[in-house]
Amino acid sequence: MPVTLRSGVRQGAMLSLVFGAVLLGGAMTGAWSEPPASALPTSSDVLDGQTLTGAALSRQQAEQLLAGGGDRWAAYYSPEAYTDLTQGRYDGVGLSVRRASDGVTTVAQVTPAGPAEQAGIVVGERLLRIDGAPADRLPVTEVVAGLRGAAGSTVALALRGTGGEERELTLRRAELVARDVTVDHPAPGVVRIAVHGFTAGVAGQVKAAARGASGVLLDLRGNSGGLVDEAAATAALFLDGGPVGSYLEHGERRELTAGPGGDTATPLVVLVDGGTMSAAELLAGALQDRSRAVLVGSRTFGKGTVQQPSRLADGAVLELTVGRYFTPAGRSPDGTGLTPDVPRPPGATPADTVRLAGTVLSGLGRR
């Protein structure tokens, strides 16, 4: 299946590959400490002795396939849910969390005007329990599922504030719009562009934010992936042609390349952490291999597999793993992640890491 660098996904159009689900809806992953088990590529999927493509499956067959557990990254979406996912809409509480190496789960981001902010939740608070279950003991997928849910439904959270006080809140989930690109200016002429997920239009937002800057901090911490065309197009903004990466689809290698004319002059630092996954790892690895950027932070998550969405007969979408992807130098981050060029010191806070990245950027000079 060819990959095209498109601006979005449309109903009825060819679906682009997805390098990992974008974990929206109140739980974009942060610095998750546990590395994933390797997800092996599949050349076909067999159900009841028959080899089937996604488009040939009914909803019941798709659910049966997922229940088999052979593909840990497989997912099923209703037509509405897939459109919302790729366009950056979701139901949740507007809360992103980060898990430290000691297992502590803390609030990393709070969506403006979302239920979490309206309840007074702030960055830095520790998330203790979700509907009574200890948050620190839940795997990533269950934290995501616990904070997400249908708009109008409720979830009970227990938190410990930065002063040590504990409180319990019941939040009503709402339909929210993800802010996948946020921008600030930590120093004169320097722009920090935080990309939280690769949904439709992200590359264009990054291009606009970087325009005129004398130095760029591209912050991919907690970015769980998304649309490959948007990640590749974002890489192309900082490359003058050449390879972005490649992936194996049913054993056949397909290349991702950048068009000519990207910005190769502006100093660039990429921030990464244990929540940098999938398409975000592809982007970071491309810029690192091409000696276009310095990576600062901690080892990335390590998800190097590709999911191909197939439209089912009823308009729903089934994502199945079809292969692995590789950086321009032929590295696969699957199970190992990417090692930053400049590691953050032990115990460094997210703000400390931004300051470290700024120091590295200043050493690269200014355009």
Long-range contacts (C-beta under 8 A, 24 or more apart in sequence): 1-249, 1-308, 2-254, 3-228, 3-229, 3-232, 3-254, 3-256, 4-229, 5-229, 5-232, 5-233, 5-236, 5-259, 6-229, 7-200, 7-201, 7-203, 7-204, 8-86, 8-87, 8-200, 8-201, 9-83, 9-86, 9-87, 9-200, 9-227, 11-79, 11-83, 11-315, 15-308, 15-309, 15-310, 15-311, 15-317, 16-227, 16-228, 16-229, 16-309, 17-227, 17-228, 17-229, 17-247, 17-306, 17-307, 17-308, 17-309, 17-322, 18-225, 18-226, 18-227, 18-228, 18-279, 18-306, 18-307, 18-308, 18-309, 18-319, 19-198, 19-225, 19-226, 19-227, 19-228, 19-231, 19-278, 19-279, 19-282, 19-303, 19-305, 19-306, 19-307, 19-325, 20-73, 20-224, 20-225, 20-226, 20-277, 20-278, 20-279, 20-303, 20-307, 21-73, 21-75, 21-85, 21-224, 21-225, 21-226, 21-307, 21-319, 22-85, 22-86, 22-88, 22-197, 22-198, 22-199, 22-224, 22-225, 22-226, 23-140, 23-144, 23-197, 23-224, 24-85, 24-88, 24-90, 24-92, 24-148, 24-178, 24-197, 25-90, 25-91, 25-92, 25-144, 25-147, 25-148, 25-149, 25-176, 26-90, 26-92, 26-93, 26-94, 26-95, 26-96, 26-116, 26-144, 26-147, 26-148, 26-173, 27-92, 27-95, 27-96, 27-97, 27-143, 27-144, 27-146, 27-147, 27-148, 28-96, 28-108, 28-109, 28-196, 28-197, 28-222, 28-223, 28-224, 28-275, 29-97, 29-140, 29-144, 29-222, 29-224, 29-275, 29-277, 29-301, 30-96, 30-97, 30-98, 30-99, 30-106, 30-108, 30-221, 30-222, 30-273, 30-274, 30-275, 31-98, 31-99, 31-100, 31-101, 31-221, 31-222, 31-273, 31-274, 31-275, 31-298, 32-99, 32-140, 32-274, 32-275, 32-301, 33-99, 33-100, 33-101, 33-103, 33-274, 34-139, 34-140, 35-301, 35-302, 35-335, 35-336, 35-337, 36-72, 36-301, 36-302, 36-303, 36-335, 37-72, 37-335, 38-334, 38-335, 39-71, 39-72, 39-73, 39-303, 39-305, 39-321, 39-334, 40-321, 41-248, 41-305, 41-306, 41-321, 41-322, 41-323, 41-324, 42-70, 42-71, 42-320, 42-321, 42-322, 43-250, 43-251, 44-250, 45-70, 45-71, 45-320, 53-310, 54-308, 54-309, 54-310, 54-311, 54-312, 54-318, 54-319, 54-320, 55-310, 55-311, 55-312, 55-313, 57-310, 57-312, 57-318, 58-312, 58-313, 58-314, 59-312, 59-314, 59-316, 62-312, 62-316, 62-318, 65-318, 71-320, 71-321, 73-303, 73-305, 73-307, 73-319, 73-321, 74-307, 74-318, 74-319, 74-320, 74-321, 75-307, 75-318, 75-319, 76-316, 76-317, 76-318, 76-319, 77-316, 77-317, 77-318, 77-319, 78-316, 79-314, 79-315, 79-316, 79-317, 82-309, 82-316, 82-317, 85-199, 86-199, 86-200, 86-226, 86-227, 87-199, 87-200, 88-177, 88-178, 88-180, 88-197, 88-199, 88-200, 89-175, 89-176, 89-177, 89-178, 90-148, 90-175, 90-176, 90-178, 91-148, 91-149, 91-150, 91-151, 91-173, 91-174, 91-175, 91-176, 92-147, 92-148, 92-149, 92-173, 92-174, 92-176, 93-147, 93-155, 93-157, 93-171, 93-173, 93-174, 94-174, 94-176, 95-121, 95-147, 96-196, 96-222, 97-127, 97-135, 97-143, 97-147, 98-222, 98-275, 98-350, 99-136, 99-274, 103-136, 104-136, 105-135, 105-136, 105-143, 107-159, 108-222, 108-350, 109-196, 109-222, 111-176, 111-178, 111-179, 112-179, 114-174, 114-176, 115-171, 115-172, 115-173, 115-174, 116-171, 119-169, 119-171, 121-157, 121-159, 121-169, 122-162, 124-162, 125-159, 125-160, 125-161, 125-162, 126-159, 126-160, 127-157, 127-158, 127-159, 128-158, 128-159, 128-160, 128-166, 129-156, 129-157, 129-158, 130-155, 130-156, 130-157, 131-155, 131-156, 132-156, 148-173, 149-173, 151-175, 180-205, 181-205, 181-206, 181-209, 183-209, 186-217, 186-354, 186-355, 186-358, 187-215, 187-358, 187-362, 189-213, 189-214, 189-215, 189-366, 190-214, 190-215, 190-216, 190-217, 190-358, 190-361, 191-215, 191-216, 191-217, 192-217, 192-219, 192-354, 193-217, 193-218, 193-219, 194-219, 194-221, 195-219, 195-220, 195-223, 195-234, 195-280, 196-222, 196-223, 197-223, 197-224, 197-225, 197-226, 198-223, 198-225, 198-226, 198-227, 198-228, 198-230, 198-231, 198-234, 198-279, 198-280, 199-226, 199-227, 199-230, 200-227, 200-230, 201-230, 202-226, 202-227, 202-230, 202-234, 203-230, 203-233, 203-234, 203-236, 203-237, 206-234, 206-237, 207-237, 210-237, 210-263, 210-266, 213-266, 214-266, 214-267, 214-366, 214-367, 215-266, 215-267, 215-268, 215-269, 215-361, 215-362, 215-364, 215-366, 215-367, 216-266, 216-267, 216-268, 216-269, 216-361, 217-269, 217-270, 217-271, 217-354, 217-357, 217-358, 217-361, 218-268, 218-269, 218-270, 218-271, 218-287, 218-293, 219-270, 219-271, 219-354, 220-270, 220-271, 220-272, 220-276, 220-280, 220-283, 220-284, 221-271, 221-272, 221-273, 221-275, 221-276, 221-297, 221-350, 221-353, 222-273, 222-275, 222-276, 223-275, 223-276, 223-277, 223-279, 223-280, 224-275, 224-277, 224-278, 224-280, 225-277, 225-278, 225-279, 225-280, 225-281, 225-303, 226-278, 226-279, 227-279, 228-256, 228-279, 228-282, 228-306, 230-279, 231-279, 231-280, 231-282, 231-283, 232-256, 232-258, 232-282, 232-283, 234-283, 235-282, 235-283, 235-286, 235-287, 236-262, 237-262, 237-263, 238-262, 238-263, 238-264, 238-266, 238-268, 238-287, 238-292, 238-293, 239-264, 239-286, 239-287, 239-290, 239-292, 240-264, 242-290, 242-328, 243-286, 243-290, 243-328, 244-282, 244-283, 244-286, 244-328, 245-282, 245-285, 245-286, 245-325, 245-326, 245-327, 245-328, 246-325, 246-326, 246-328, 247-306, 247-323, 247-324, 247-325, 247-326, 248-306, 248-323, 248-324, 248-325, 248-326, 249-306, 249-308, 249-322, 249-323, 250-322, 250-323, 251-323, 256-282, 264-292, 265-367, 266-367, 267-361, 267-364, 267-365, 267-366, 267-367, 268-292, 268-293, 268-294, 268-361, 268-364, 269-293, 269-294, 269-295, 269-296, 269-357, 269-358, 269-360, 269-361, 269-364, 270-294, 270-295, 270-296, 271-295, 271-296, 271-297, 271-353, 271-354, 271-357, 272-296, 272-297, 272-298, 272-300, 272-338, 272-340, 273-297, 273-298, 273-300, 273-353, 274-298, 274-299, 274-300, 274-301, 274-337, 275-301, 276-300, 276-301, 276-338, 277-301, 277-303, 278-303, 278-304, 278-305, 281-333, 281-337, 281-338, 282-325, 282-327, 284-338, 285-327, 285-328, 285-329, 285-331, 285-333, 285-338, 286-327, 286-328, 288-327, 288-338, 288-341, 289-327, 289-328, 289-329, 289-331, 290-328, 294-341, 294-342, 294-360, 294-364, 295-338, 295-339, 295-340, 295-341, 295-342, 296-340, 296-341, 296-342, 296-343, 296-344, 296-353, 296-356, 296-357, 296-360, 297-340, 297-343, 297-344, 297-353, 297-357, 298-340, 298-343, 298-344, 299-337, 299-338, 299-339, 299-340, 300-333, 300-337, 300-338, 301-337, 302-333, 302-334, 302-335, 302-336, 302-337, 303-333, 303-334, 304-332, 304-333, 304-334, 304-335, 305-334
